[in-house]
Amino acid sequence: MTEQFHVLALDLGSFSGRCLLFDQQGRLIDSAQQPITLNRISPRWVEQDAAQIVQVMQATLDQVLGRHQASSVLILAAGIATQRSSIVAWRPSNGEILSPVLSWQDTRAYQNLERFQQQASWIQQLTGLRLTAHYGASKMQWLLEHNPQVAAAAAAQDCVITPLASLILFHICQAPNILIDSANAARTLLCNLLQQDWEPQLTELFNIDHKLLPRVMPIQHDYGTIKQSQIRVMSINGDQTAALYANGPTRRSSLYINLGTGAFVLTPISEDLLQTEAFRQSGLLAGISRSDAETREYYIEGTVNGAGAALDWLQNTDPAIDIERYLQTPIQSKPEHGVVFINAVGSIGSPLWRSDLLPEFIDDNGRAADRVSAVLESIVFLLMLNIEAMVKIKTALERIEISGGLSNNDYICQCLANLSGLQVVKQQTTEATARGIAWLAMPDHSHWINPPEGEFFQPQSDTHLLGRYRKFTRHLS
């Protein structure tokens, strides 16, 4: 193929929706972005307006396509990456939205899961996930039990309850089908991870009629043609798993960390290690990051709910602190700084899975700089708990590749290197999720060029940081 081709990336995050256009070399050519509202109704209730999401994704797509319709730009394919574990109900007959989006941060249905505690280990073996209300099954139950419109539509057999990607796909494609990729399906607690399909034993356990669910397809699959174009959607994935492929194929010896509203650490893993007792006892998650008709790639994952969200919490708690100023100024580890932040913002995720703690400062001295550094360190401490769990399963780890907005903070990068003993590489890749889903959707990777790697952080001895990490872990024990 001699003609230059391009790929669209539709990237739905917690706070914005975007459409980005990449050329075959992976260069960003054009983009459009619009904000999306996140409604924190209560600590456990977090919703979004599904109609707004659909409108934003369609509008940004139209903006980018509109600017290139009259040009010679050849757009062959598109990919869709969405926030994982967010759930919405809608009518398959016409796409009418029946419920708000229950965000991945929403845990309103946590009490529904108490009756399944005895099956928690079995559920993890099938799904790779912990039994938690962050995932889709309990949210689906809640909508059926508490949303009259959803219940009525389900009774009339004109309802599906799906991850967000299904709704977006339905509205942007010419001949819409009710489909979902295996990565997003795998975040519902209803999908058999190794078989890449809905597990009848799980749908029966959670009392979710199979007819309410979309059909599961591989991540790299022909999902249909975008309206008023010849562009085919060739990949759908979750945001964090798409980001793994921002620079093409993954490295088995790397840990990948993306620092956004939450922080996520992932590393590729072989299927046989997923079935070991070491993984089952680790408190970590597992999922699928890449698949087509013939191949599959799995990963294990650690989650930190309070990354950027923890800084937002601090700003809301202490509005006088100029957090941006501290983030832009190098923070030095100081011997006298003994402040530790128990980062329970959004609850503590893997590997401890604790929802009984509240955010609090230990040995707070009232100094703004020390409070900010303590919050930054707490993000690293929570990541370290997950890295230590990963090392017990997979020993051949050589470095950490870090991306996302907070990776621009050198203090976080250096603290991570110091505590892990691993080299930390700050990737210069911007738009990691969008680049990753574009790469997955591309028909030909032979022209793809990765940007040069950014700054390297080598491990250094830091006894004061180590002391604060030990204080942090003691408080959690």
ZIDATA-V570959 format. One record per residue. N is the residue number from 0. PSI is psi in radians with two decimals (999 if undefined). OMEGA is omega in radians with two decimals (999 if undefined). BURIAL is + if it has 16 or more other ideal C-beta (glycine too) atoms within 10 Angstrom, else -. Layout:
n | psi | omega | burial
N | PSI | OMEGA | BURIAL
N | PSI | OMEGA | BURIAL
This chain:
n | psi | omega | burial
0 | 2.05 | -3.09 | -
1 | -0.50 | -3.10 | -
2 | 2.38 | 3.11 | -
3 | 2.24 | 3.12 | -
4 | 2.82 | -3.08 | +
5 | 2.78 | -3.13 | +
6 | 2.41 | 3.07 | +
7 | 2.51 | 3.02 | +
8 | 2.07 | 3.02 | +
9 | 2.05 | -2.98 | +
10 | 1.89 | 3.13 | +
11 | 2.00 | 3.08 | +
12 | -2.98 | -3.12 | +
13 | -0.49 | -3.01 | +
14 | -0.12 | 3.13 | -
15 | 2.78 | 3.00 | -
16 | 2.46 | -3.03 | +
17 | 2.64 | 2.96 | +
18 | 2.24 | -3.10 | +
19 | 2.51 | 3.14 | +
20 | 2.15 | 3.12 | +
21 | 2.56 | 3.00 | +
22 | 3.14 | -3.03 | +
23 | -0.22 | 3.07 | +
24 | 0.03 | 3.13 | -
25 | 0.23 | 3.13 | +
26 | 2.39 | 3.11 | -
27 | 2.14 | -3.07 | -
28 | -0.67 | -3.07 | -
29 | 2.78 | 3.09 | +
30 | 2.76 | 3.02 | +
31 | 2.53 | -3.06 | +
32 | 2.48 | 3.03 | -
33 | 2.57 | -3.12 | -
34 | 2.71 | 3.05 | -
35 | 2.38 | -3.09 | +
36 | 2.36 | 3.02 | -
37 | 2.12 | -3.06 | +
38 | 1.89 | 3.08 | -
39 | 1.60 | -3.08 | -
40 | -0.64 | 3.07 | -
41 | 3.03 | -3.14 | -
42 | -0.54 | -3.11 | -
43 | -0.30 | -3.09 | -
44 | 1.97 | 3.14 | -
45 | 2.04 | -3.03 | +
46 | 2.83 | 2.96 | +
47 | 2.76 | -3.14 | +
48 | 1.95 | -3.08 | +
49 | -0.63 | 3.13 | +
50 | -0.68 | 3.09 | -
51 | -0.71 | 3.14 | -
52 | -0.83 | 3.13 | +
53 | -0.75 | -3.13 | +
54 | -0.75 | -3.13 | -
55 | -0.78 | -3.12 | +
56 | -0.68 | 3.09 | +
57 | -0.71 | -3.11 | +
58 | -0.76 | -3.14 | -
59 | -0.65 | 3.06 | +
60 | -0.81 | -3.13 | +
61 | -0.67 | -3.13 | -
62 | -0.84 | -3.10 | -
63 | -0.80 | 3.14 | +
64 | -0.67 | -3.12 | +
65 | -0.58 | -3.13 | -
66 | -0.22 | -3.05 | -
67 | 0.03 | -3.12 | +
68 | -0.65 | -3.08 | -
69 | -0.04 | -3.12 | -
70 | 3.13 | -3.13 | -
71 | 0.21 | -3.13 | -
72 | 2.20 | -3.14 | +
73 | 1.93 | 3.13 | -
74 | 1.94 | -3.03 | +
75 | -0.54 | -2.97 | +
76 | 2.94 | 3.08 | +
77 | 2.69 | 3.04 | +
78 | 2.67 | 3.14 | +
79 | 2.19 | 3.05 | +
80 | 2.27 | -3.08 | +
81 | 2.79 | 2.97 | +
82 | 2.37 | -3.08 | +
83 | 2.72 | 2.99 | +
84 | 0.10 | 3.03 | +
85 | 2.41 | -2.94 | +
86 | 2.51 | 3.11 | +
87 | 2.59 | 3.08 | +
88 | 2.48 | -3.11 | +
89 | 2.92 | -3.12 | +
90 | 2.18 | 3.09 | +
91 | -0.33 | -3.11 | +
92 | -0.59 | -3.08 | -
93 | 0.04 | 3.13 | -
94 | 0.09 | 3.14 | -
95 | 2.31 | -3.09 | -
96 | 2.31 | -3.05 | +
97 | -0.20 | -3.06 | +
98 | 2.84 | 2.90 | +
99 | 2.86 | 2.95 | +
100 | 2.18 | 2.99 | +
101 | 1.91 | -3.00 | +
102 | 2.78 | 3.02 | +
103 | -0.42 | 3.13 | +
104 | -0.15 | -3.05 | +
105 | 2.23 | 3.12 | +
106 | 0.52 | -3.07 | +
107 | -0.46 | -3.03 | +
108 | 0.41 | -3.04 | +
109 | -0.58 | -3.11 | +
110 | -0.43 | 3.11 | -
111 | -0.39 | -3.05 | +
112 | -0.19 | -3.07 | +
113 | -0.56 | -3.12 | -
114 | -0.20 | -3.10 | -
115 | 0.18 | -3.05 | +
116 | -0.61 | -3.14 | -
117 | -0.39 | 3.13 | -
118 | 0.11 | -3.01 | -
119 | -0.76 | -3.12 | -
120 | -0.74 | 3.11 | -
121 | -0.73 | 3.11 | -
122 | -0.73 | 3.14 | +
123 | -0.68 | 3.13 | +
124 | -0.65 | -3.12 | -
125 | -0.66 | -2.95 | +
126 | -0.38 | -3.02 | +
127 | 0.09 | -3.04 | +
128 | 2.73 | 2.97 | +
129 | 2.73 | 3.08 | +
130 | 1.68 | -3.10 | +
131 | 2.66 | -3.11 | +
132 | -0.07 | 3.04 | +
133 | -0.46 | -3.06 | +
134 | 3.03 | -2.81 | +
135 | -0.54 | -2.94 | +
136 | -0.85 | -3.10 | +
137 | -0.51 | 3.08 | +
138 | -0.70 | 3.08 | +
139 | -0.79 | 3.09 | +
140 | -0.79 | -3.09 | +
141 | -0.76 | 3.14 | +
142 | -0.72 | 3.14 | +
143 | -0.56 | -3.07 | +
144 | -0.45 | -2.98 | -
145 | -0.15 | 3.13 | -
146 | 1.82 | -3.06 | +
147 | -0.62 | -3.13 | -
148 | -0.71 | 3.11 | -
149 | -0.78 | -3.13 | +
150 | -0.73 | -3.13 | +
151 | -0.74 | 3.13 | -
152 | -0.66 | 3.11 | +
153 | -0.71 | 3.12 | +
154 | -0.56 | 3.11 | -
155 | 0.07 | -3.14 | -
156 | 0.68 | 3.04 | -
157 | 1.00 | -3.11 | -
158 | 2.42 | 2.89 | +
159 | 2.61 | 3.07 | +
160 | 2.02 | -2.88 | +
161 | 2.84 | 2.85 | +
162 | 2.78 | -3.03 | +
163 | -0.60 | -3.06 | +
164 | -0.60 | 3.14 | +
165 | -0.76 | -3.13 | +
166 | -0.76 | 3.13 | +
167 | -0.81 | 3.14 | +
168 | -0.77 | -3.13 | +
169 | -0.74 | -3.02 | +
170 | -0.41 | -3.08 | +
171 | -0.20 | -3.05 | +
172 | 2.71 | -3.08 | +
173 | -0.87 | -3.13 | -
174 | 1.45 | -2.94 | -
175 | 2.41 | 3.02 | +
176 | 2.81 | -3.13 | -
177 | 1.54 | -3.01 | -
178 | 2.76 | 3.00 | +
179 | 2.66 | 3.10 | +
180 | 2.82 | -3.08 | +
181 | -0.45 | 3.13 | +
182 | -0.80 | 3.11 | +
183 | -0.65 | 3.08 | +
184 | -0.61 | -3.08 | +
185 | -0.14 | 3.12 | +
186 | 0.43 | -3.11 | +
187 | -0.19 | -2.98 | +
188 | 0.20 | -3.12 | +
189 | -0.03 | -3.00 | +
190 | 2.34 | 3.02 | +
191 | 1.96 | -2.99 | +
192 | -0.76 | -3.06 | +
193 | -0.47 | 3.13 | +
194 | -0.20 | 3.13 | -
195 | 0.81 | 3.10 | +
196 | 2.89 | 3.10 | -
197 | 2.38 | -3.13 | +
198 | 1.99 | -3.09 | +
199 | -0.61 | 3.14 | -
200 | -0.57 | 3.14 | -
201 | -0.73 | 3.10 | +
202 | -0.61 | 3.08 | +
203 | -0.75 | 3.14 | -
204 | -0.80 | -3.09 | +
205 | 0.03 | 3.10 | +
206 | 0.80 | 3.07 | -
207 | 1.97 | 3.13 | +
208 | 2.29 | -3.12 | -
209 | -0.49 | -3.13 | -
210 | -0.25 | 3.12 | -
211 | -0.11 | -3.00 | +
212 | 2.59 | 3.07 | +
213 | 2.86 | 3.09 | +
214 | 2.35 | -3.07 | -
215 | 2.28 | 3.13 | +
216 | 2.83 | 3.02 | +
217 | 2.78 | 3.14 | +
218 | -0.77 | 3.07 | +
219 | 1.82 | -2.99 | +
220 | 2.68 | 3.08 | +
221 | 1.78 | -3.05 | -
222 | -0.09 | 3.13 | +
223 | 3.08 | -3.04 | +
224 | 2.34 | 3.10 | +
225 | 2.45 | -3.11 | +
226 | 2.48 | 3.07 | +
227 | 0.65 | 3.09 | -
228 | 3.10 | 3.01 | -
229 | 0.30 | -3.07 | -
230 | 2.20 | -3.10 | +
231 | 2.37 | 3.06 | +
232 | 1.98 | -3.00 | +
233 | 0.01 | 3.08 | +
234 | 2.47 | 2.97 | +
235 | 2.47 | -3.10 | +
236 | 2.93 | 2.96 | +
237 | 2.79 | -3.06 | +
238 | -0.83 | -3.09 | +
239 | -0.64 | -3.13 | +
240 | -0.57 | 3.04 | +
241 | -0.68 | -3.10 | +
242 | -0.41 | 3.10 | +
243 | -0.45 | -3.02 | +
244 | 0.35 | 3.13 | +
245 | -0.57 | 3.12 | +
246 | 0.59 | 3.10 | +
247 | -2.64 | -3.07 | +
248 | 2.60 | -3.12 | -
249 | 2.76 | 3.02 | +
250 | 2.24 | -3.11 | -
251 | -0.44 | -3.06 | -
252 | 0.09 | -3.08 | -
253 | 2.60 | 2.87 | +
254 | 2.38 | -3.13 | +
255 | 2.15 | 3.14 | +
256 | 2.27 | 3.06 | +
257 | 2.15 | -3.06 | +
258 | 1.82 | 3.08 | +
259 | -2.33 | 3.05 | +
260 | -0.76 | 2.93 | +
261 | 3.05 | 3.06 | +
262 | 2.44 | -3.06 | +
263 | 2.30 | 3.07 | +
264 | 2.17 | -3.08 | +
265 | 2.64 | 2.99 | +
266 | 2.43 | 3.11 | +
267 | 2.59 | -3.12 | +
268 | 2.64 | 3.13 | +
269 | 2.71 | -3.09 | -
270 | -0.61 | -3.10 | -
271 | -0.57 | 3.13 | -
272 | -0.42 | 3.10 | -
273 | -0.35 | -3.07 | +
274 | 0.25 | -3.13 | -
275 | 2.76 | 3.08 | -
276 | -0.55 | 3.13 | -
277 | -0.74 | 3.09 | -
278 | -0.78 | -3.08 | +
279 | -0.53 | -3.12 | +
280 | -0.01 | -2.96 | -
281 | -0.42 | -3.01 | +
282 | 0.08 | 3.14 | +
283 | 2.97 | 3.09 | +
284 | 2.86 | 3.03 | +
285 | 2.70 | 3.12 | +
286 | -3.07 | 3.12 | +
287 | 2.37 | -3.05 | +
288 | -0.41 | -3.11 | +
289 | 2.35 | 3.08 | +
290 | 2.63 | 2.95 | +
291 | -2.82 | -3.07 | -
292 | -0.34 | -3.01 | -
293 | -0.52 | -2.99 | -
294 | 2.77 | 3.10 | -
295 | 2.50 | 3.05 | +
296 | 2.23 | -3.09 | +
297 | 2.90 | 3.11 | +
298 | 2.81 | 2.88 | +
299 | 2.69 | -2.95 | +
300 | 2.48 | 2.93 | +
301 | 2.50 | -3.07 | +
302 | 2.42 | 3.04 | +
303 | 2.02 | -3.07 | +
304 | -0.54 | -3.06 | +
305 | 1.45 | 2.98 | +
306 | -1.72 | 3.03 | +
307 | -0.56 | 3.11 | +
308 | -0.54 | 3.11 | +
309 | -0.65 | 3.07 | +
310 | -0.65 | 3.04 | +
311 | -0.72 | 3.10 | -
312 | -0.79 | 3.14 | +
313 | -0.74 | -3.14 | +
314 | -0.68 | 3.12 | +
315 | -0.58 | -3.13 | -
316 | -0.65 | -3.09 | -
317 | 1.37 | -3.05 | -
318 | -0.32 | -3.10 | -
319 | -0.31 | -3.11 | -
320 | 2.23 | 3.06 | +
321 | 1.45 | -3.03 | -
322 | -0.71 | -3.12 | +
323 | -0.68 | -3.14 | -
324 | -0.73 | -3.14 | -
325 | -0.61 | 3.13 | +
326 | -0.52 | -3.12 | +
327 | -0.13 | 3.14 | -
328 | 2.27 | 3.13 | -
329 | 2.29 | 3.12 | -
330 | 2.15 | -3.13 | +
331 | 2.43 | 3.05 | -
332 | 2.18 | -3.04 | +
333 | 2.46 | -3.13 | -
334 | -0.66 | -3.05 | -
335 | -0.14 | -3.11 | -
336 | 1.83 | -3.13 | +
337 | 0.27 | -3.09 | +
338 | 2.33 | 3.10 | +
339 | 2.37 | 3.11 | +
340 | 2.14 | 3.05 | +
341 | 1.76 | -2.97 | +
342 | 1.43 | 3.08 | +
343 | 0.42 | 3.12 | +
344 | 2.08 | -3.07 | +
345 | 0.22 | -3.07 | +
346 | 2.79 | 3.13 | +
347 | 2.14 | -3.10 | +
348 | -2.43 | -3.09 | +
349 | 2.72 | -0.09 | +
350 | 0.06 | -3.04 | +
351 | -0.60 | 3.11 | +
352 | 1.11 | -3.12 | -
353 | 2.22 | 3.08 | -
354 | 0.17 | -3.08 | +
355 | -0.07 | -3.09 | -
356 | 2.66 | 3.04 | -
357 | 2.65 | 3.09 | -
358 | 2.32 | 3.11 | +
359 | 2.69 | 3.04 | -
360 | 2.42 | 3.04 | +
361 | 2.33 | -3.12 | -
362 | 0.78 | -3.12 | -
363 | 2.19 | 3.11 | -
364 | 0.00 | 3.08 | -
365 | -0.10 | -3.12 | -
366 | 2.27 | -3.06 | -
367 | -0.77 | -3.10 | -
368 | -0.71 | -3.13 | +
369 | -0.55 | 3.08 | +
370 | -0.76 | 3.13 | +
371 | -0.80 | -3.13 | +
372 | -0.59 | 3.11 | +
373 | -0.66 | 3.09 | +
374 | -0.76 | 3.10 | +
375 | -0.76 | 3.13 | +
376 | -0.60 | -3.12 | +
377 | -0.58 | 3.07 | +
378 | -0.77 | 3.11 | +
379 | -0.73 | -3.13 | +
380 | -0.75 | 3.13 | +
381 | -0.66 | 3.05 | +
382 | -0.69 | -3.12 | +
383 | -0.65 | 3.09 | +
384 | -0.68 | 3.13 | +
385 | -0.69 | 3.13 | +
386 | -0.73 | 3.11 | +
387 | -0.65 | 3.09 | -
388 | -0.64 | -3.14 | +
389 | -0.68 | -3.11 | +
390 | -0.50 | 3.12 | +
391 | -0.38 | -3.14 | -
392 | -0.69 | -3.00 | +
393 | 1.82 | -2.98 | +
394 | -0.44 | -3.01 | -
395 | 1.12 | 3.11 | -
396 | 2.31 | -3.02 | +
397 | -0.52 | -3.09 | -
398 | 2.90 | 3.12 | +
399 | 2.21 | 3.05 | +
400 | 2.12 | -2.98 | +
401 | 2.44 | 3.14 | +
402 | -3.13 | -3.11 | +
403 | 2.88 | -3.01 | +
404 | -0.76 | -3.09 | -
405 | -0.18 | 3.09 | +
406 | -0.25 | 3.06 | +
407 | -0.21 | 3.10 | -
408 | 1.91 | -3.08 | +
409 | -0.53 | -3.11 | -
410 | -0.76 | 3.09 | +
411 | -0.80 | -3.10 | +
412 | -0.77 | -3.11 | +
413 | -0.71 | 3.09 | +
414 | -0.70 | 3.14 | +
415 | -0.74 | 3.09 | +
416 | -0.76 | -3.08 | +
417 | -0.75 | -3.09 | +
418 | -0.62 | -3.08 | +
419 | -0.43 | -3.03 | +
420 | 0.19 | 3.14 | -
421 | 2.62 | 3.01 | +
422 | 2.35 | 3.09 | -
423 | 2.23 | -3.14 | +
424 | 2.05 | 3.08 | +
425 | 1.91 | -3.11 | +
426 | 2.35 | 3.07 | +
427 | -0.07 | 3.11 | -
428 | 2.14 | 2.97 | +
429 | 2.79 | -3.14 | -
430 | 0.90 | -3.05 | +
431 | -0.77 | -3.14 | +
432 | -0.81 | -3.12 | +
433 | -0.75 | 3.10 | +
434 | -0.70 | -3.11 | +
435 | -0.78 | -3.13 | +
436 | -0.53 | 3.06 | +
437 | -0.77 | 3.13 | +
438 | -0.75 | -3.14 | +
439 | -0.55 | -3.11 | +
440 | -0.24 | -3.04 | +
441 | 2.41 | 3.09 | +
442 | -0.31 | -3.04 | -
443 | 2.12 | -3.10 | -
444 | 0.06 | -2.98 | -
445 | -0.39 | -3.11 | -
446 | -0.11 | -3.02 | -
447 | 2.33 | 3.13 | +
448 | 2.22 | 3.09 | -
449 | 2.49 | 3.05 | -
450 | 2.73 | 3.10 | -
451 | 2.59 | 3.12 | -
452 | 2.60 | -3.07 | -
453 | -2.51 | -3.03 | +
454 | 2.53 | 3.10 | -
455 | 2.42 | 3.10 | -
456 | 2.05 | -3.13 | +
457 | 2.53 | -3.13 | -
458 | 2.42 | 3.08 | -
459 | 2.68 | 3.09 | -
460 | 2.30 | 3.12 | -
461 | 1.51 | -3.06 | +
462 | -0.54 | -3.13 | -
463 | -0.74 | 3.08 | -
464 | -0.76 | 3.12 | +
465 | -0.69 | 3.11 | -
466 | -0.71 | 3.12 | -
467 | -0.61 | 3.08 | +
468 | -0.71 | 3.12 | +
469 | -0.67 | 3.07 | -
470 | -0.73 | 3.12 | -
471 | -0.85 | -3.10 | +
472 | -0.59 | 3.09 | -
473 | -0.67 | -3.13 | -
474 | -0.45 | -3.13 | -
475 | -0.22 | -3.05 | -
476 | 999 | 999 | -
